[in-house]
Amino acid sequence: MSIKTDVREIDPFSLPALPLEDRLHLPDVCAIYFALSKQQEILYIGRAQRLGRRWHTHHRLTQLEYIGRVKIAWLVIEPHVLIDPIWLEEECIQHFCPLLNGTEIPLNMGNSYSLEEQSRGPVTL
């Protein structure tokens, strides 16, 4: 798939995707990736030089596993395309407003609280 510079034309739900538990089978490609919930919400957007390697130990892995039934979708950034992946990631975050980008990562995932509470930041007990 060739890269689109207008993020309004990107549909994360029509991109190739794998369940989070199959993340070790993600391709090692340069990509913008989308963590998608079973409720068709965009949870997180990021970029990776090597997508498969990035998801071996992603900083949001435990949080996304806790949410459950998350898929990772990706948009390949072809090496010959003259587009800045950092710019594209920022544009996607601004356009799609993912729930978890810009929030702190909860330290104790054993606490029971909702996705809405997670997206607002840390819970004070």
Long-range contacts (C-beta under 8 A, 24 or more apart in sequence): 1-75, 1-76, 2-78, 2-81, 3-75, 3-76, 3-77, 3-78, 3-81, 3-83, 3-88, 5-83, 5-88, 7-88, 7-91, 7-92, 7-95, 7-96, 8-95, 10-75, 10-92, 12-36, 12-42, 12-73, 12-75, 12-96, 13-40, 13-73, 15-73, 15-74, 15-75, 16-73, 16-74, 17-71, 17-72, 17-73, 17-74, 18-71, 18-72, 19-69, 19-70, 19-71, 19-72, 20-61, 20-64, 20-65, 20-70, 20-71, 20-72, 23-52, 23-55, 23-56, 23-58, 23-72, 24-52, 24-55, 24-56, 25-52, 26-51, 26-52, 26-55, 26-72, 26-74, 27-51, 27-52, 27-74, 28-52, 28-53, 29-74, 29-76, 29-77, 30-76, 30-77, 30-78, 30-79, 30-85, 31-74, 31-75, 31-76, 31-77, 32-74, 32-75, 32-77, 32-85, 32-88, 32-89, 32-92, 33-72, 33-73, 33-74, 33-75, 34-72, 34-73, 34-74, 34-75, 34-92, 34-96, 34-98, 35-60, 35-64, 35-70, 35-71, 35-72, 35-98, 35-100, 36-70, 36-71, 36-72, 36-73, 37-67, 37-69, 37-70, 37-115, 38-68, 38-69, 38-70, 41-99, 41-115, 42-96, 42-97, 42-98, 42-99, 43-67, 43-70, 43-98, 43-99, 43-100, 43-115, 44-98, 44-99, 44-100, 44-101, 45-89, 45-92, 45-93, 45-96, 45-98, 45-101, 46-89, 47-77, 47-85, 47-86, 47-88, 47-89, 59-105, 60-100, 60-105, 62-109, 63-100, 63-105, 63-106, 63-109, 63-118, 66-109, 67-115, 67-118
